[in-house]
């Protein structure tokens, strides 16, 4: 099992789900052209797969811990990204709805209001919704902000 797969298993275990319960998931090192620089995951525009970017802070923190699941906040964040992107694919959710689902997932996993991942997602949601108002439809992505 690759180290990226171990990170995915950590996130899936938090959700009490298997990879097969999600749309196909693939790893990538970079965001698609034209995406926000803070993207952490996205839905492929033609293949409807969930792409998890392995160079993000949350993903790298899980890769670097001795116990791969030891950084619980990073694992919660990756788990919430899966839910965000799944909502786009399975329910055709808007960015706002997908972010709301992501925030509810974080809270259910113990990363509620005021926690670093929750705060990051709120900032990303605000940034994405503002960007969406300024530009017409584009990629559906889950973003992170510094």
C-alpha positions, 0 to 999 in steps of 0.5 A: 500500500502506498503512503498516499493510500495510507492517508486515504485509509485514515480519512476513510476510517474516520468516516466509517466508510470504504473507498468503494462507497465513494466515486473513484478517487485518484491522487494528483500532485497539482490542481488543474489549470485555472483553479484557485491556488488553494485547491485541495481536491476537485471533481474531474470535469469529464470523468467525475472522479474525486482528485485529491491533491497530495501536495497540500498541507493537510495531506503532507502533514499526514504523510510526515507523521510517524503514525500516519493517522496521528495528525487527527486534524489533518485526517479530519480535513482530508475526510471532509474533502471527500464528502465535499467532492462526493456531494458534487458528484452524487447530488450535483451540489452547489459549492455552498451546499458542498461546503456546508456538508464539509463543515457538518462533517468536520463538526461531526468528526470533532473539528467544530467551530474555531478548530483550524480545519473548520476555520480553513474551510469557512475561509475557503468557502467565503473565498470560493463563493466570492470568486464564483460571483466574479467568474462564471461556472468553472471547476468544482473544487474544495479549497484551502486558504493559509 
